[in-house]
Amino acid sequence: MKPSLPIYNIFLNGCVKMQNPVLAGYCLQLMEIRSIGKSEVTYCELLKLAVWQRNLSAVKEIWVECTKYYSPSITTLQKFVWSFSKLWDIGSAFVILQQMVAQLFRANDSAVRSVDGRFHSSRLDIPIPSCVHKLHSKSGSVNNDELEDRFMDAREDTALISNCNYESSGPGLGQNLSSRSHLMDLGVIPIEPRFFPSTIFENGVSPINYRESFGGSNPLITSASGFCGQHMVAAHDKYTDFEELSRQMEVGANDMQDEISTLSMRKILTVSFSDVIHGCAHTQNCELAEKLFLQMLQLGLEPSLQTYNGFLKAVINERGVIPGMKVVKAMEKRNLEPNTATLLTLAEGFSKNLDLDLAEVMLDKIVQIPPNRIRPFNTLLTACDVMDEPERGIRVLAKMKKLNIKSDIRTYELLFSLFGNVNAPYEEGNLLSRADVWRRIRTVEADMVKNGVHHSPRSMHNLLRALGDEGMLQEMIKYLQVAENNFHHVDPYQITLMYNTVLHSLVEINEWNMAIKIFGRMKSLDLPSDGATYDIMIDCCSRTNCFTSACILVARMIQDGFLLQTCTYTTLIKIVLDMEGFDDALNLLYQASLEGVVLDVLLFNTILDTASWKRRFDIIEFIIEYMHRERVQPDPTTCYYVFIAYMKQNYIKTAMEALQVLSIRMISEDETIQREKIASFENLILADEDPEAEKCIVQLFKDSEEHLAAALLNLRWCAISGASISWLPSQSPWARRLSKP
């Protein structure tokens, strides 16, 4: 007795569960040999396998073959919506979702629940005969060009629907009926024009113009405000008011819940809407997610918790966590408590926004979580690394252990960066700090071995940087050799990045001979050098006062195709200034400007440092005016070099005047400072011995506005010393003298 089609479908289902495409291919070949047709269940099983393989072209091929022989049922259309959404082809998923809505409104299909609780179509599933196009088989494979043409043909056949006239009389009836019959033969369900009025779309574009949506810009997403005819709602350009959504939910339910009468149909449609909204979250298409959400309300569909989760992700990914909190409030008004997925999404959003307290609160609310949902924890650890809060990182790790979440390689990369140093960068490493760092590193590596995780290039890079910051030279060289042995198969530029880290650390701790030796070993291994490699070695030459070697490195740098950057010119200027070559330094400055290099304040401060020490006021004043013309704002170091140079020569009045001008330029290079700001600044500057004023200024340091705080403190000191504060630095005699040609 030969197996029947349901037996083959059961076997394909087993292949899907085993995630074995080879056995599935053998099964399809056997079905072809024995002339066993395919049913909609067959195509649904093949869809699952294609989605698991992340094979979008296979899903399109299945769609072409299925619609060629079938008028797909609601449940089959749902599977296609799910497949395209999972593979982030939102345009195709959106179009099939339109077809589902139209089919449900015509009420020519229904779904019933099986014994195991799954929905399936109530129609008879008659197998089609064996076709000549074989899926997943070598002999019958379709190349991408042919597949795309067939997929486009199937979509364009559907596009003809909008031009069909279904009235009982009128010109062109025979032609329209012929088109309708042709579409039915292809298995494409004609959609009534009333569901897709052309006035909804800009420039009269058909709502199912698939060639545009498939190949280029998608008018469905950019210009459609919905897809249900007289029940359309205009989506807001920027989603802000969720109370309005709640109101429209009630109105929509009253208007249209009778149209989609059965509970099973509404559930299937809700799931498909949720799938597409989740796909919008992955593709960062918040606008389309809003329109779909609004359309659900107008159709009388009750958004599920999964729908809210997908919509929340779409809002947070594109607009941030603050608008996302409005989604949470809308959920609470519907008596929907945020579940684990919602809390994880919020925690990740708060972490990206560096709101670590709120992110930690969201994670603390989680009681149980799948072991593979580690990304929100890694995102919070990344934020802890950015904000330099290792204590919070320990609490995050404790939470992960409590929830039985295993660390992945990304977690360990962050741990080496977060816990890999003790004193650095605030103090130099000592015996105690180095012992503590070594203990931490060994603990993290032991946990890696326990979980079967191996070093990645990034984790090794973070480890080398931590050892270099603490000055642990021998351990750093040892791990560099381990990296050479373990990562010989990776991109050589990743090895170069590790060498750059080691070279930089050696130069910073004045191990210049060792740095030269490591650079030579790098060349002997034929590892490529990048711009950072040359910049580090040129910096090494500046510390050893070896101008000739620096010139050789510059020549090789240009020969390898790397342009000189700002840091390169800064290092070269430092070398020539050590030899009191002010003219050469100015020539390098002109050369950098001619080559379009962005001049920063560090480059100018390098010249001002030596000029201040040598009391070259002509150089100092020239550089200050050059900075002003290039609109490079000074920093506190600039103020110090200029002020101390004048004070050493007892030019007290000039020093105070220069300090005031530079401090105002630190606040703004434009002299048109807003009057409101001037009034608030004067309240802080002119307050006589008011401790609150100084506290407000110090608070600016805590708010990462160091330059503004330093400028206000300088001006306050000038005011206390008896100088009059002028907010127009160009009116200063010192500034006018510098601006003269």
N, C-alpha and C positions, 0 to 999 in steps of 0.2 A: 504494500500500500504506500503510495506516494504521499509525502507530507503536504498538507494544504497550506494556503497562504497565511492563516493565523499562526501556524507553527513557525514559519519563517519570520513572521513579525516578532514572535516571542524570542526567537534566537537573536534577532537584531537588537531587541531590547536588552538581552544579556550581554551582547557585544558592547552596547553603550555603557552599561553598568560596569563592565570590565575595562572600559576605555581601550578597546582593542580594534582599531580600524582594519587590521589585516584580516581578521576573521569576518568582519563585516563585508569586506571586499570579496572574500571567497563565497559568502552567502549570496551576495548579489549576482556573482557569476553563475552559481548553481541555479538561482532563480531564472536567469536568462537562458541557461541551457535547457531547463525543463519547462520553459515557456510559462513560468508562473508570473502573473501580472503583479502590479503594485496597487495597494490601496492607500487611502489617506493615512492610515496608521503607519504604513511603511515609510511614507515621506516624513512623518513626524519623528520616527526613530532616526532616520538619516539626518534630520535637522539637529537633533541632539548631538549626534556624533560630529557634525560639522562645526557646531558651536564650541564643543570641547576642543577641537583642533584649531579654533580661531580661523576658520577657513571661510571667508566671506564669499569668495567666488563659488564655492561649493553650494552655499545657501542660495545664491542667485540661480545656479544651475537647477537646483531642486525646485525653485519657484517656477522656472520656465517650463520644466517638464510637468509639474503638477498642474499648472494652469492650462497646459495644452490639452490635457485629458479630463480635467475635473473643473467643476464649479466649486471651489473650496468652501467647505462648511465654516461655520463660525469658529469652532474649536481649532480647525486647521489654520484659519487666518490668525487666530490668537498665537499659535505656535510660530508662525512666520514673523509676527510682530515682536514676539519675544526674541527670536533668533537675530533679527536685524538690530534690535535694540542692544542685545548683548554684544554684538560686533560693532556697535557705534555707527551703524549706517542709519542715522535718524531720518533722513529723507525717505528712504524706502519704508521704514517702519511707520512713519507718519501717513504715507499714502495708503498702506494696507489697513491702517486704523480707520481711515476715511471709508474704505470699502466695507469694513465691519459695521460702522455706524449706519451706512446706507442700507446694508442688508438687514440689519435689525429693524430699521424703521419700516421696511417692506414686510417684515414678519414672515419671510419665506423660509426661515430656518429656526430651529430651537435646539436647546441642549437639555440633556437629562443627566442625572447623577448616577454613576455606576455603583456596584456593591462596595467598592473600596473608596467611594467618596469622590471620584474624579468625574469631571464633566466630559461628555462626549456628545457628538451630534446625534439627533434623533433620526436623521436620514439614513437610508440604506447605503452602506459603503461597498459599492460594487467595484471589484478589482478591474483595472484596465489591463489590456493585453500587454505582453512583453514588448518593450519599445527598443528601438535601435540605439538610443543614446544610453550608454552605461555610465552610471555614477561610480566614481572611485575606482574604476578599472583602467588598466593601461591601454587596452585596445580601444576603448570607447571614450577616452578622455577628450575633453574639449579645450582647445587653447583659449587664452584670455580674450583675444579679439573676437573669435566666434561666439564665445559665451556672452560677451558684452553686447554684441549685435543681437543675439537671440533675446537677451534680457530686455534690451531697448525695444525690440519689436513687440514683445509681450506688453510692455508698459505703454507703448504708443497705441497699441490696439485699444487699451483702456482709455487713452486720451480721446479716442473718437467718440466716446460716450457723450461728452458734453455737447456734441453737435447733432445728436440723434433727436428726432421728434417722435414722441410717443402718442400724439393725438390720433384720433380715429379718422381724421380727414385732413386734407390740406395737400399742398403741392409737395412732391418729393417723397410721398409715403412709401412707395415701393423701394426706393433707394435706402431710406432709413430703416425699413424693416429688414432689408438685406444686410445692412451693417449690423443690426441687432442680432440677426441670425448668425452672422459670421463671428461675432463676439461670443455668442453662446457656444458655438462650435469650438472656439479656442478655450472654453472654460472660464472666460472672464465674465463676471456678473455685471450686467449693465446697471448703472447707477442713475436714479431718477434725477433730472436736472434740478428739481426743486431743492435737492439737498446741497447742491453746489452752484449757487447763482454766480454768474460771471461778474456781476457788479462788485462782488467782494474783493476781487483781485485787480491789482493795478494793471493798467494798460490792456485790459481785456484778456489777460493771460488765463488760459484754461487751468482749472484747479488741479488737473492731473497731467501737466506738461512734463512728462518724465525725462525727456532728453535734457532739458535745462537742469532739472533738479539732480539728475544723475551725473552730468558732466561738469556743470558750472555752478553759477549762483542758483539758489533754490527759492523761487518765488513763493512756494508754499510756506517757507519759514520766514521770509523777509517781509512779505506783503499780506499774507492771509491773516485775517483776524479771527478765523474760526472756520468751521466746515459743516454747519448744519442749517443752512438756509435761513428761514424766517426766525429761527431761534438764535441767530448769531449775537455775540456780545463783542463790543470793542474792547480789546485788551489795552490796559494802560501801558504807556511807553516806559514808565518806571514804576515798578510795583512797590507801593508804600502802604496801602490801606487794607488791612486784613479784616477789619470790621465790615467794610463794604462787601468783601468776599462772603462773610458769614450771612449777610443779608441776602445776597444773590443766591446763596445756597438754598435758603428757604423758598425764595421765589421760583428758582429753577425746579425744585422738587415738585412744587404745585403745578407748574406749567407742563412738565414733560414726563413725569414718572409713569403716566398712563401709556405713553408712546412705547416705552420699553417695559412691557407689562410683567414679564416673568422675572422672578428673583435670580434665577440661574443666568439669564441673559445679562442682567445688570452686573452680576459678579464677574462674569467673563469680561465684559467691557471695562469694568473698573480695573481689573488686573492688567489689561492691555494698555490702558492709559498710564497706569503706574510704571509699566515696563518702559514706555517711551519717555516718561518724565525722568526715570532713572538714567536712561541713555542721554538725555539732555544734560544731566548733572555731569556725566563723564566728558561730554563734548563742550561743556561750559556754554550752553545755549539757554540762558535763563529766560530770555524773551519767549521762546517757544514753550518752555515749561510753564510760564505764566498763562499763556493762551490755552494750553491744554487743561490746566487746572481750572481756569474760568469756564471752559467748555464743559467740563465734567459737572460743574454746578448747574449750568443751564440745561444739561441733559437729565438732571434729577439724580445723578449718581452720587453716592455717599463716598467721599474720599476716605480710603482706608489709612491705617497707620503707616503702611508701606508707601502709600502715595505721598503722605506728608513727609516721610523721610527722604524720598527722592526729590521732592520739591525743595526741602530744606537744604539738601546738598547742592542743588542747582543755584539757589540764592547765595549760599555761603561761598561757593567756589568762584562766583563772578562778582558779588557785591559785598562780601564780608559777613562777619558774624552778627553785627548789629542789626541789619535788616532780617537776618535769619531768626533772631529772637522774636520778631513779630509773627513768624510762622509758628513758633512754639506757643505764643499766647493764643493764636487762633486754634491750635490743637486743644489747649486747656479749656477754651470756651466750648469746644465740642465734647468735653469730658474724655479726651484722649490723653492718657498719661504718656509722657515720652518713654519709649522703650530703650533697650540697650543701643540699638543702631542710632537712634536720635541723640542719645547722650554722647556716643563716640563721635558723631559728626560735630556736635557743639564743642566737645573738648578739643578736637583737631582745629576747629575754627578759632577758638580762643587762643590756642597755642601759636598759631600763625600770626595772630594779632598781638602776641606777647603778653596777653592777659593770663599770667600763669596761675593766679589764685583761682579765677573762675574755671580754668581748664582743669585744675586739680579737684575742684568741687564736683565737676561733672563726672570725673572718673571715680570719685569716691562714692557716687550714687549707684555705681554698677555693682551688682551682686554676682552675676554669672555672665560669662562671655565666651564665645567660641575661641579656641586656642590660636586660631590663625589671624585674629583681629588685633594685630600688634601695631599697625601703623599709627593710630592716635597716640600710643605711648611713645613711639619713636619721635613723633612730631613734638610732643611735650619735652622729651629729652633734648631735642635740638634747640628748643626755646630756652631750656635751662643752660645749655652750653653758650648760647648767645648772651644771655643775661648773667652768666657766670654765677650760677646758683647750684653748686654741687650738692648742698644739703637737701634741696628739693628733689634733685635727681635720685638721691637715696630713697626718699619716700616713694617715688615713682617705681623704682625697682622692687620695693617691698610690696607695692600694690600688684605688680605683675606676678610676683611669687605667690601672693595670696590667691590670685585668680588662675594660677597654673598656666600662665602664658610663657612659653619658651622664647628666649631671646634669639633673634636672627643676626645675621652679619651686620646689618645696619645698626642694631642695638650696640654691638661691640665696637663698631667704629665710633659711635658717639661716646661710649664709656671711656675709650682711650683719650678722646679729646676732652671730656669733662673731668675725669679723675686722674689724668696723666701727669699733672704737675701739682706742686704744693706751694712753693714760694714764687715761682715765675707767674706773671711777669713783674710782680711788685718788688721782689727781692731776688738776689742771687741764691742759687741752690747751695745748701750746706750738707753736712753728713746726715743730719736728722731728716731733712726733707728728701734727700736722695734715697735713704733707706725706706721712707714711707712710700715714695713713688714706686720703688722696686717691688715692695710688698703688694701694692695695688695692681701693678701690671701682672705679677704672677697669679694673683687671685682671678683677674679677668681671663687670663689665658687658661687657667685650670677650668673655669666654667665653660670656656669655648670647647675644650677637649671633652668635657662631660656631655655637652649637647651636640657633639660631632660637627662643630662649625670650624672651618679653616680660615686663616687670614685672607683678607682681600687686599688689593693694592691700596685702597683707601685706609683700611685699618692699620696696615703697616706704615703708611705715611703719617697717620696721626700718632702712632707709637714712636716713630723716629723723631717727630717734632717735640713730643713730650720729653723724651730723653735729652734732646738738644737744649731745650729751655732750662732744664735743671742742671745742665753741664755734665751729664753722665756720658763722657766721651767713649770709654771702652764698650759700654753696653750698646751705644748707638752704632759703633762700627760693627759690632757683632751682629746686630739685627739687620744692618745693611747687607752683610754677607748672606744672611738667611734669605733676604728678599731677592738677591741675585740668583740664588739656587732654586727658589720656589716659583719665581715669576718670570722665568726665561721665555715662557710661551705667550705672555701677554703683550699688549701694545708697548713698544719700547719707550714711548713718551711717558708712560706711567712709571717706568723705572727712572727716567730722567727726573720726574717730579720728586722721587725719593732722594736722588742724588742732590738735587737743588736744596732740599730741606737739610741734608747733612752738611753741605757746603756752607749754607747760610749760618748754621749753628757754629761751625768751626771758625768762621770769620768773626762772628760776634764774640766768641771767647778767646780771640787772638791766637788761635792755633793755625797760623797762616801756612806753615810748612806742611802740616797734615792736610790742609785744604788743597794745596797744590798737588800733593800726592794723590788724593782722591780724584781730583780733576784729571790727572794723568791716567789713572785707572779707568775712569769713565771713557776716555778716548781710546784706550787699548781694547775695550770691549765693544767699540764701534757704536756706542750709544749716542743718539742724536742730542746735540745741545740746542737749547732754545734761548730766547732772549733773556730770560731770567738767569740762566746759567752764566751767560757772558756778563750780565750786570753784577752778579755776585762776585765773579772773579775780578772784574774791574774795580769793585769796591775793595777787594783784597789788595790789589795793587796800590790803591790810594792810601791804605793803612801802612803799607811798606814803602811808600814814597818811590815807587818804581813806575815812572812815567812811560818808559820805553815798552815795558811789558803791557801796560794799559793800551798803548797805541797799537801793538800787535793784536791784542784781543779785539779792539775796535775794527781793525782791518778784517779779521776773520769773521767777525759778527756781520759786517756788511757783505762779505763774500758769501756767507751762508744765507743771505737774503733777509736779514733782520734789520729793521730801521732803528736808529738811535731814539730812545725814549727820553722822557723828562728825567727819570732817575739816572740814566746814563750820562746825560749832560751835567747833572748835578755832581756826580762822582768825578767826572773829568775836570770840572771847574774847581772842585776841592783839591785835586792833585796839583793843578797849576798855581792855585793860591798858596799852597804850602811852600812853593818856590817863589812867592811874592810876585807872581806873574799876573798882575791886575789887567794889563792890556790883553793878555791871552784869554783871561776869564771873560772879559767883555766881548772879545771876538767870538768865543764860544756861545755867549748869550745871543749875539746877533745871528749866528749861524742857526741856533735852535729856533729863533723867531722866524727866519727866512724859510725853514723847512716845515713850518706849521706845527711845531711841537707846542703842546699846551704848557705854558709857563705857570708854575705854581709857586706858592709863597716859600716853600722849602728851598727852592733853587735860589731865590733872592736872599733868603736868610743866610745861605752859605756864603755869599759874597759879603753881606753886611757883617757877619761874624768876624771875618778876617779884617775888613776895613775898620771896624770899631776897635779891634785890638791894635791895629797899626795907626789909628787916629787919622785915617784918610777921609776927611770930611767931604772932599770933592766926590769920592766914590759913593759915600753914604747918600749924599743929597741927590746924586744922579740916579742911583738905584731907586730911591723913594719916589722920585718923579716918574721914572720908567714904570714902576708898579702902578702908579696912579693912571698913567696913560693906557696901560694894558688892562686896567680895571681888575687888578689882582688885590684883593683885600688883605691888609696886614693882619698879623696875629699877635698875641702877647709877646712872643719872642722878638718880633720885629720892633715892637715898642721898646723892649729892654735894650737891644743893641744900639738903637739910636739915642735913647735917653742916657744910657751909661757913657756913651762916647762924648756927649756934650758936657755931662757932669764932671767927667775926669779933667776937662779943661776949664772947669768953673764957668761954663756958659749956662748959667742957671736959668735965666729968662728964656733963652732959646730952647733949652731942654724941656721946660714946662710947656712952651708953645708947641713944640714938636709932639710931645706926649698927648696933648689935647687934640691936635689935628689927626694923629694916627688913631687915637681911641674913637673919635667920631667916624672915621673911615672904617674902623672895625665893625661899627654898628651898621653902616650903610655907605656904599660908595656914592650913591645918589644923595645930593644935598637936599632933595625934596622929601625930608622925613615928615611923616604925618604929624600934624599938630597934636593929635591925641597922644601919640607916643612921646613927643617932646614933653608934654605936660606931665605924663607919668614918670618919665626919666628924671625930670627936674625935681619932682617930689622925693625921689630917692637920692639924688645927688646933693641937693641943697639942704637936706634935713640936718640940722646942727646936732651932732652927737646923739642922734636917735638910733638906739640899738635895733629897733624894728626895721629901719631902712636897710641896715646892713644885713639883717636876717633875710629880707626879701631878695637882696642881691645874691647872697650865698645860696638861696634856694634855686637860683638860676643854674648854678653849677650842678646841683642835683638833677635838674631837668635837662641836663646835657646841652646847655646853652653857655658853654665856657667862654666863648669869645665875647658875647654880650655882657656876661657878668664881669669879666676882666676889664672891659671898656668902661663900664659904669663905676667900678672901683677906682680906676685911674682918674676918671673925671671927678669923682667925689673927693679924691685926695687933692686934685688940683684946686677944687673949690675950697676945701679946708685950708689950703696953703695961701689963699687970698686971690687966686687967679679968677678972672671973669670968664664964664663959660659962653662960648659962641657956637651956635649950631651951624654956622656957615664956614667950614674950614678954608674955603677958597679966599675968604676975606682976611685970613691970617697973613701978617707980613712975611712970616717964614715960608708959607705955602706959595705966596705970590713971587717971592724971590726964586724959589725952586722952579716955578713954571716959566720963568723968563728964558728965552732961547740963548 
